[in-house]
């Protein structure tokens, strides 16, 4: 029951990433905001999530995993509700920042909790958790689209309601561990970034996340669909991402090394974005590129994060918080920049920008391959692979 409680909370928490996608045009129209202003709903959320991820290992080591989870979920509930009752786009942007704080506290602690609750890392429990993460990423846009047909406020009310259920489930069902975790230094995540391999991968992740969020956050505008149409489109995106992150990436890594896989997938992402930009005014072509992009991003999320986990001997909780914090900050810049580029140079420009970012990420990884030799020779347990999926899908 502990595992099911955390898994349910994970579905709801990860729904928040894509939830606003289908309602961005409606928010822009009804709150009299420009596309660039409405894209700040992603930026405020990602900036605070990224910054807090650099400190969450310090927080959870002091107050414990269960309290950290409950505080994080409480923040999500409160700020989702405040988003729903907001009267201006500036208010929604601000409350999404608070939502990001809660999300950082939750996702940074969830893996350790699920493994501990599963009494030694049961393979079935881990697969359940991976499925929960994929389900949240896929269902978020769909729920946003379905409820967004009623009003743009409805998806936020929906998340607040589901989060209240998740909080009660964790409060009642999850037992706090008897042993207190070893305290982590406040500066641990920053010190970790000074490690050459982790620093290199974090830099690559900045550019990778730009490509990721150009496709995710900007595409609802040129699609021109209703909220429901956007929701179904990004349900396909999220489903593809979940499938390849959970099953596709491990299969690929049986054939090639991690850095080789990165060198293959990132240029394919660039090609997909260029095609999306050139065919942006063809709705069937753009939908196809979005779904194909989800498949490619699923490979990259898991492979890139596995590389981070294996590239150094830094404790995994610290390495993941350092890396995730930086990559979220990279993604935060993409949505408003994409909107500004489209305003000045047309709808093709954001996708070209994202393609260039993906290629830069590939060059960084390939040029620093010597630093990543440890990651190419490392061997993972099932628990390690689950952690890679967790942190990868958290993006």
C-alpha positions, 0 to 999 in steps of 0.5 A: 500500500505504501508503494501504491500511495507514492505511485499515485502521488507520482502520477499526479505530480508529473501530470503538472508538467504537461497539464498547461500545454492545452490551455496556453492559448486559452489563457493567453486569450482570456487573460489578455496575454501575449504568447511570450507572457503565457509561456512564462507559466513554464518558465516560472515553474521550471526556474523554481524547480531547478533552483530548489533541486539544488537544495532538496537533498539537503532538506530531505536529509534533515527532515526525512523523506515522508515530511519532504514528500508531504510538504512538497505535495502540500505546496502543489495543492495550494498553488494549483488551487491559487492558479485556478482562482487567479484573475491575471496571467501575472498571478498564474505565473507567480503561483506556478513558481510555488507549484515548482517548489513543491514539485522539486521537493517531491520528485527529489525524494520519491525514488528513495521512498519507493525503493525503501517502501518496496522492501529491498527494491522489488522489481514489480514495485519499480516497474509500477513506479516507472509506469506511474511516471510515464502515465503522469507525463502522458495523461497530464496533457490529456486531462488538461485538454479535457477539462480545458474544454470547460474552462482553463481553470478546471485543470488546476482545480482537478490537480488540487483535488487529486493532490488532496487525495494523494496527501491523505494516502501518503499521510496514512499509508506511508511509514517513516523509516526508523533510521534517519538519513545521513545529513547532506551539506548545503553546498553539496550539489554545487560542489558536485557540478565542479566534477568535470564529467558531471559539469560536462553533462549538466552543460549538455543538458541545458541545451538538450532541455531547450530543444525539449521545451521548444517542442513541448511548450511552443507547439500548442500555438502553431497547432491551432487546435482546441484544448482537447485537440492539443491534449490528445496530440500531447497525450501521444507525445507523452505516451511515446516518451513513456514507452521509449524511456521505460523499454526503448532505451534499455533495449538500445543500450544492449546494442551501443554504448551510452555516449554512442546512443546520445550521439545518435539520438540528439541529431535525430531530435535536431532533424525532427525539429527542423522538419517540424519548423519547415512543415509547421503550417501543416497540422498533420505534419506537425502532429507527427513531428510532435509524436516522433519527438516524444519517442526520441526524447524518451530515449534521451531522458533515460540514456542521458540521466543513466550517463550522469548516474554512472559517470562519477562516484558522487552519491546518486541523490546529490548527482541527480539533484545537481544535474536535474537542477541545471537542466530544469534551468536550461528548459526554463529559458526556452518557452519565452525565447521561442515565443519571441523568436516566432514573433519576430521571424515566424513559426519556423524560427523556434524549431530551428533554435531548438534544433541548433540547441540539440546539436550543441548538446551532441557536440558537447557530449562527443567532444567530452567523451573521454571524461565519460569512459566510466559511464560507458563501462558501468553496469546497473542494477534494476534499481539503478535503471529505475532511478535513471527513468525517474530523473529522466522523466522528471524533465 
